[in-house]
């Protein structure tokens, strides 16, 4: 199993760790709200040193309640960091839902577009479809970041997420984008209650039936705070546990803040040769 991206064909026979770099002053992931590009670049270098297989760099916060920033601000935040990260020898992803930022990042040579809106914004699909080989991550989100957590509702969260992701895959492939360029993200914490998020984890095998690799981001999410009672800056252990649970259920990429701890946990998991728990493969549910 592989993920084709602009510069790399990523082997997903083993789970991969995607390190999060938020080039934003208001992100919960950073200790300094006034972080500048130099600090974000230093974080890129540190995460690669800790064993990150990929870097995911964003210039707009998409946490619950976040307000959109002007495209010029997002570009000014993220493009210098992307340019420096491209020199580090790992695949680089831009985390954006903005067409102009996607285009500018791909022009720089960025490998992957990671879009929380699954390329539904005007022109976003056009930008990605016009690129010969960039990787794409399509994520499910109910609503918009500003209000997505106010009252998320589903009849069957797993079935509805699966239908959405199938439809977005089909839209891309109809534009000539090869399937091996696409991975899918169920959008943990994006328009979902803790119960919804845990149901997605329990029934993750149903999303694997779509036929594309899963990228999952549990890192520091509020659901982990509900479970553990810990604030966001004390959720590293819970985040590692959730990443391992997602991998055990078949996820191939985990998007994390705490790279070193996650890499170590996955090394132990691999050394123990623990099986991937995929009830669909064994014919059980």
C-alpha positions as CSV (number, residue, x, y, z in Angstrom):
1,X,0.0,0.0,0.0
2,X,1.4,3.4,-1.0
3,X,0.5,7.1,-1.0
4,X,1.7,8.9,-4.1
5,X,2.7,12.5,-3.4
6,X,4.5,15.1,-5.4
7,X,8.1,14.0,-4.5
8,X,7.6,10.8,-2.6
9,X,5.8,7.5,-2.9
10,X,5.1,6.8,0.7
11,X,5.2,3.2,1.8
12,X,2.2,2.6,4.1
13,X,2.8,-1.0,4.9
14,X,4.0,0.4,8.2
15,X,2.1,3.2,10.1
16,X,3.5,6.7,9.5
17,X,3.7,9.6,11.9
18,X,2.7,13.1,10.6
19,X,4.0,15.9,12.8
20,X,1.8,18.9,13.3
21,X,3.3,22.4,12.8
22,X,0.9,25.3,13.4
23,X,2.3,28.6,12.1
24,X,-0.5,30.4,13.9
25,X,-0.5,32.7,17.0
26,X,-3.8,31.3,18.4
27,X,-3.3,27.5,18.1
28,X,-3.6,25.4,21.2
29,X,-0.6,23.4,19.9
30,X,2.0,26.1,20.6
31,X,3.2,27.5,23.9
32,X,3.9,31.0,22.5
33,X,0.8,32.6,20.8
34,X,3.1,35.1,19.0
35,X,5.2,32.4,17.3
36,X,7.0,33.6,14.3
37,X,8.2,31.7,11.2
38,X,11.6,31.0,12.7
39,X,10.1,29.2,15.6
40,X,7.8,27.1,13.3
41,X,10.8,26.2,11.2
42,X,12.7,25.1,14.3
43,X,9.7,23.0,15.3
44,X,9.8,21.3,11.8
45,X,13.5,20.5,12.3
46,X,12.9,19.1,15.8
47,X,10.0,16.9,14.7
48,X,12.0,15.4,11.9
49,X,14.8,14.8,14.4
50,X,12.2,13.0,16.6
51,X,11.3,10.7,13.8
52,X,8.3,12.3,12.0
53,X,7.7,10.7,8.6
54,X,5.8,13.7,7.3
55,X,5.2,17.3,8.3
56,X,1.8,19.0,8.2
57,X,2.0,22.8,8.2
58,X,-0.9,25.1,8.6
59,X,-1.3,28.9,8.8
60,X,-5.0,29.0,10.0
61,X,-6.3,27.7,13.2
62,X,-9.3,25.3,12.7
63,X,-10.0,24.5,16.3
64,X,-13.6,24.8,17.5
65,X,-14.7,28.5,17.5
66,X,-11.8,29.6,15.3
67,X,-12.4,32.6,13.0
68,X,-11.1,32.6,9.4
69,X,-8.1,34.7,8.6
70,X,-7.6,36.7,5.4
71,X,-5.8,34.7,2.7
72,X,-2.9,37.1,2.7
73,X,-2.3,36.5,6.4
74,X,-2.5,32.7,6.0
75,X,0.1,32.9,3.1
76,X,2.4,35.1,5.0
77,X,2.4,32.7,8.0
78,X,2.8,29.5,6.1
79,X,4.8,29.9,2.9
80,X,8.2,30.7,4.5
81,X,7.7,27.7,6.8
82,X,6.8,25.4,3.9
83,X,9.8,26.6,1.9
84,X,12.2,25.7,4.7
85,X,10.5,22.4,5.5
86,X,11.0,21.3,1.9
87,X,14.7,21.1,2.6
88,X,14.3,18.6,5.4
89,X,14.0,15.4,3.3
90,X,10.5,14.3,4.3
91,X,7.1,14.8,2.6
92,X,5.6,18.2,3.4
93,X,1.8,18.8,3.6
94,X,0.0,22.1,3.6
95,X,-3.0,22.2,5.9
96,X,-5.4,24.6,4.2
97,X,-8.9,25.0,2.8
98,X,-8.0,28.1,0.7
99,X,-7.5,27.7,-3.0
100,X,-4.9,30.4,-3.3
101,X,-2.8,28.9,-0.5
102,X,-3.0,25.5,-2.1
103,X,-1.8,26.8,-5.4
104,X,1.1,28.8,-3.9
105,X,2.1,25.8,-1.8
106,X,2.1,23.4,-4.8
107,X,4.1,26.0,-6.8
108,X,6.7,25.9,-4.0
109,X,6.9,22.1,-4.4
110,X,4.8,20.9,-1.5
111,X,3.9,17.2,-1.6
112,X,0.4,17.1,-0.1
113,X,-2.7,19.1,0.3
114,X,-4.6,18.4,3.5
115,X,-8.0,20.0,3.4
116,X,-10.5,19.9,6.3
117,X,-13.3,20.8,3.7
118,X,-12.3,17.9,1.4
119,X,-11.9,20.3,-1.6
120,X,-15.4,21.7,-1.5
121,X,-14.4,25.4,-1.6
122,X,-14.7,27.1,-5.0
123,X,-11.8,26.2,-7.2
124,X,-10.0,23.9,-4.6
125,X,-10.7,20.7,-6.6
126,X,-9.5,22.4,-9.8
127,X,-6.2,23.3,-8.2
128,X,-5.5,19.8,-7.0
129,X,-6.8,18.1,-10.1
130,X,-4.5,20.2,-12.3
131,X,-1.4,19.0,-10.4
132,X,0.2,15.9,-11.9
133,X,1.0,14.0,-8.7
134,X,0.4,15.8,-5.4
135,X,-1.1,13.7,-2.5
136,X,-4.5,14.7,-1.1
137,X,-6.1,14.1,2.3
138,X,-9.9,14.5,2.3
139,X,-11.4,15.1,5.7
140,X,-15.0,15.0,6.9
141,X,-16.3,18.0,8.8
142,X,-19.9,18.8,9.8
143,X,-20.4,22.6,9.6
144,X,-17.6,25.2,9.9
145,X,-14.9,25.5,12.6
146,X,-16.6,28.6,14.1
147,X,-19.7,26.7,15.0
148,X,-19.1,23.0,14.3
149,X,-19.2,21.9,18.0
150,X,-22.4,23.7,18.9
151,X,-24.8,20.9,18.1
152,X,-23.4,18.1,15.9
153,X,-26.1,15.5,15.0
154,X,-26.1,12.3,13.0
155,X,-28.4,9.3,12.6
156,X,-25.3,7.1,12.1
157,X,-22.1,9.0,12.3
158,X,-19.9,6.2,10.8
159,X,-22.3,5.5,7.9
160,X,-22.6,9.3,7.1
161,X,-18.9,9.9,7.3
162,X,-18.3,6.9,5.0
163,X,-20.8,8.2,2.4
164,X,-19.3,11.6,2.4
165,X,-15.7,10.4,2.0
166,X,-16.8,8.0,-0.8
167,X,-18.5,10.9,-2.6
168,X,-15.4,13.1,-2.3
169,X,-13.1,10.4,-3.6
170,X,-15.4,9.8,-6.5
171,X,-15.4,13.6,-7.3
172,X,-11.6,13.6,-7.4
173,X,-11.3,10.5,-9.5
174,X,-13.8,11.8,-11.9
175,X,-11.3,14.6,-12.6
176,X,-8.6,12.1,-13.4
177,X,-6.9,12.0,-10.0
178,X,-5.4,8.5,-9.4
179,X,-6.7,6.7,-6.3
180,X,-3.2,6.2,-5.0
181,X,-2.9,9.9,-4.4
182,X,-5.8,10.0,-2.0
183,X,-6.1,9.3,1.8
184,X,-9.1,9.8,4.0
185,X,-9.6,11.4,7.4
186,X,-12.8,10.9,9.4
187,X,-12.3,14.3,11.1
188,X,-12.1,13.4,14.8
189,X,-13.4,16.4,16.7
190,X,-14.7,18.3,13.6
191,X,-18.4,18.6,14.1
192,X,-18.6,15.6,16.4
193,X,-19.4,14.8,20.0
194,X,-17.1,12.6,22.1
195,X,-19.6,9.8,21.6
196,X,-19.4,10.3,17.8
197,X,-15.6,10.3,17.9
198,X,-15.4,7.1,19.9
199,X,-17.9,5.4,17.6
200,X,-15.7,6.3,14.7
201,X,-12.8,4.6,16.4
202,X,-14.7,1.5,17.4
203,X,-16.1,1.1,13.9
204,X,-13.1,2.4,12.0
205,X,-13.0,-0.9,9.9
206,X,-16.1,0.3,8.1
207,X,-14.2,3.3,6.8
208,X,-11.4,1.0,5.6
209,X,-14.0,-0.6,3.3
210,X,-13.9,2.5,1.2
211,X,-10.5,1.2,-0.1
212,X,-8.2,4.1,0.7
213,X,-5.7,4.5,3.6
214,X,-6.9,6.4,6.7
215,X,-5.2,9.3,8.2
216,X,-6.4,9.9,11.8
217,X,-5.8,12.9,14.2
218,X,-6.7,12.3,17.8
219,X,-3.9,14.4,19.2
220,X,-4.9,16.5,22.2
221,X,-8.5,16.5,21.1
222,X,-11.2,17.6,23.6
223,X,-12.7,14.1,23.7
224,X,-9.4,13.0,25.4
225,X,-10.0,15.7,27.9
226,X,-13.5,14.4,28.6
227,X,-12.2,10.9,29.1
228,X,-9.1,11.8,31.2
229,X,-10.2,15.1,32.9
230,X,-6.9,16.7,31.8
231,X,-6.4,20.1,30.1
232,X,-5.0,20.2,26.6
233,X,-1.4,20.6,27.6
234,X,-1.6,17.4,29.7
235,X,-3.0,15.0,27.1
236,X,0.2,13.6,25.6
237,X,-0.2,10.2,27.1
238,X,-3.9,10.0,26.1
239,X,-3.0,11.2,22.6
240,X,-0.4,8.4,22.2
241,X,-2.9,5.8,23.4
242,X,-5.5,7.1,21.0
243,X,-3.0,7.0,18.1
244,X,-2.1,3.4,18.9
245,X,-5.7,2.4,19.1
246,X,-6.3,4.0,15.7
247,X,-3.3,2.1,14.2
248,X,-4.5,-1.1,15.8
249,X,-7.8,-0.5,14.0
250,X,-6.1,-0.1,10.7
251,X,-5.1,3.6,10.4
252,X,-1.9,4.1,8.3
253,X,-1.0,7.7,9.2
254,X,-1.5,9.4,12.6
255,X,-1.3,13.2,12.8
256,X,0.2,14.1,16.1
257,X,1.8,16.9,18.2
258,X,3.9,14.6,20.4
259,X,6.1,13.0,17.7
260,X,8.8,11.4,19.8
261,X,6.4,9.7,22.2
262,X,4.3,8.4,19.4
263,X,7.3,7.1,17.4
264,X,8.5,5.2,20.5
265,X,5.1,3.7,21.1
266,X,4.8,2.5,17.5
267,X,8.3,1.0,17.7
268,X,7.2,-1.1,20.7
269,X,3.9,-2.0,18.9
270,X,5.9,-3.1,15.9
271,X,8.5,-5.1,17.9
272,X,5.6,-6.9,19.6
273,X,4.3,-7.9,16.2
274,X,0.7,-7.1,17.4
275,X,-1.9,-7.8,14.8
276,X,-4.1,-5.1,13.2
277,X,-7.6,-5.6,14.6
278,X,-9.8,-5.4,11.4
279,X,-13.1,-7.2,12.1
280,X,-14.1,-6.8,8.4
281,X,-11.1,-8.8,7.2
282,X,-11.9,-11.6,9.6
283,X,-15.6,-11.6,8.7
284,X,-16.8,-10.5,12.1
285,X,-18.2,-7.3,13.4
